[in-house]
Amino acid sequence: MKFTYEEYQNLIEKLKKSEYSFANYYNWNAFSKCVILRHDIDYDIDKAVALALLEKNIGVHSTYFVLISSDFYNVFSRKIQEELQKIIDCGHEIGIHFDEVKYPEAEGNVERLSELIQNEAHILGQALGRKINVVSMHRPSKGVLDSNLQIPGMINSYCQTFFKEFKYLSDSRRQWREPVDEIITSNEYDKIHLLTHAFWYNDEECNIHDSISQFINGGNNFRFKCLLENITDLESIMSRDEIK
């Protein structure tokens, strides 16, 4: 499978042809055969918006998980809030993407981890003016996966139900570890939990090096756009042509 928007749309069409109902973390029990679509936003909000719009156009809804500890975006900035609102306006849900590595003092303490997840969900909820009810773990440890972590008032997308009872498929690090197309069309599984990362998808196929390179080198353009809104007559100080 190529990592293009066209191929992602083809993947969705295969799910439809195989008669999977598109469910979420709340209503999946209402379907005998279903798929839950999920996206983790580790780095690039703009890529997430592009995928959210595509999904809206083809009539499916997903859950987008936001990492409030990301070094690449700030959920309290006006621009990022506007971008996340675009995802919400497409009919998608926002969840919290939680990085346990940020809290080494909570290692092995599931009660403390639960408290920290609820706290981050509350912070994200404040930023977006809505309640956050679902969490996905960022690079979860074996201990957290094995713990079947229960969080009061929230759904853990890595609980045993969604990680073990569903067929879990992921494109982490731009690599499907199983033949996703074949699994979908085989009709072997009644329930699929499908994780994709919008970061890897483009109009045209490019390899992992080029995907990373484009993001890193595009950082200077992003900074210039941000400074345009904060420094009067920025282009009299530095022109766009100087961006490297």
Buried (B, 14 or more C-beta within 10 A) or exposed (E): EEBBBEEBBBBBEBBBEBEBBBBBBEEBEEBEBBBBBBBBBBBBBBBBBBBBBBBBEEEBBBBBBBBBEBEBBBBEEEBBBEBBBBBBEBEBBBBBBBBBEEBEEBEEEBEEBBBBBBEBBEBBBEBBEBEBBBBBBBEBEEEBBEBBBEBEEBBBBBBBBBBEEBBBBBBBEBEBEEEBBEBBEEEEBBBBBBBBBBBBBBEEEBEEEEBBEEBEEEEEEBEBEEEEEEEEEBEEEEEEEEEE
